[in-house]
Amino acid sequence: MRNWKVKLLYDGACPICRREMDWLKRRNRRMRLTFEDIADPQFDPGRYGLTREQVNSALHGILANGEVVRGMAAIRRAYRAVGLGWVTAPTALPGIRWAADRLYAAFARHRATLGRITRGGCAHGTCASASLKG
């Protein structure tokens, strides 16, 4: 029996993404989240009915029932799973949801550059996200 509620497909080559996943892992005391690094050479997005381009474009969450959520919806599900849904709940409100979704999409498009600017850079000089086209 699976205990997890959400499997996050994240870019482990992105320092910002990696820090966020590490933060969530520390709060994952009830093991409601599980994580899969899309930068791992063994990762196969086809297992989830997704393409490499899709998983590189945004954080994806695979729900226990197999449903796929992406972007802010995946983030909201992950925070709920670790008991911090109140933190992201406002991003689901009308108007705020629109803005949050667009801000997240902008972040996702530029995460490689932002990662290089904010402490770090990409592991070994490459990021899975570096291939993204704005």
N, C-alpha and C positions, 0 to 999 in steps of 0.2 A: 504494500500500500504506500502510495506517495503522500508525503506530508506537505510538500511544497504547494504553494498557490500560484506562484509566478516564476518562470524561468526567464532570466534576462539575458538577451543576446547583445553583448556589449563589445566595444572595440578596445581590447587590451593594449593596443599600440598607442592609444590616445591617453596622454597623462591625466587630463581632466576627467575623462571617463573612468579610468582606472582608480583615481582617488575617490570618485563618487561610489564606485562599486565596493571599494575597500571600506568606506564609511558605512554602506548598507550591510556589508558582511558582518561588521562589528555589532550591528543592531539586530541581526538576524538570529536572535536567541532561540526562537521557537522553530527555526528551520523552515520558514514559510517561503523563502526565496531559494533559488538555485541559480547558478551563473554559468554561462558558456561564452568563451572568448572567441569572437569572430575572426581575430587575427591569428588564431592557432591554425597551422597548415592543415590539420586534420578536420577542421570545421567544415561541415557540409550544409549549406542553407537549404538545399533541396529536401532535407528531412522534414522541414517545416513548411514545404510548399513555397519557399522564398528563393529569390535569386541573390547572388553576391551583391549586385547593385542595390537591391532593396535593403539588405542588412547593413550595407555601408552608409545608407542615406539617413538612418535614424536608429535609435535604440528600439529594439523589439522585445516584447514580452510574450511568452507562450504561456497561456493559462492552463491549469490542470486539465481542463476539458478539451484542450487542443486549439482553442480560439487564439488568434494572433492579434495583439494590440501593439500600437507603435507610438513613438514620440511621447508627448505629455501623458497620454492615456497609460502608457507603460510605466512611466514615472509615478503617476497617481496610484496605480495598482501596487507597485513595489513599496511605496511608503505606507499604504494601508496594510500591507502584509506584515510589516515590522512594527505596526502600532502607531505610526506617525501620519496617518491619513489626514489629520487636522492641518498638517503643515501645507499639504498640496490641495486640500479641499477648495480653497478659494479659486484655484486655477480652473475649476470645473464650472464656475458660475458664468452665466451669459455675459458677454462682453469681455470679461477677464479671460475666459476660455479662448476666445478668438485671439487676443493679444498674446497669451501664454503659448498657444500653439505656434504662432508666427515667430515669437522670440526663440522658442526651442528649435524650430526649423532653421532659423538663421544661425544659431549656435551649431547645430549638427553640420551645416554646410561648411562652417569655418572652424571646426574644432581642431583640425591639424595646426592651423596657424595660431589659434588661441593657445593651444598646448605648448607650442614653441615659445610664445611670448611669456606665458605664466609658468615659471619654474619648470624646467625640464626640457621638453621636446619629445621627439618620438624615439622609441627604443631603436637603437642601431641606425638612426637617421631616417627611418621610414615609418609611415603610419598607414594603416589600412585605409584611413580616411583621406589620405593625401590624393587618392585617385578620384575623389569626389569632384564633380563639376557643379559650380554655383548655379 
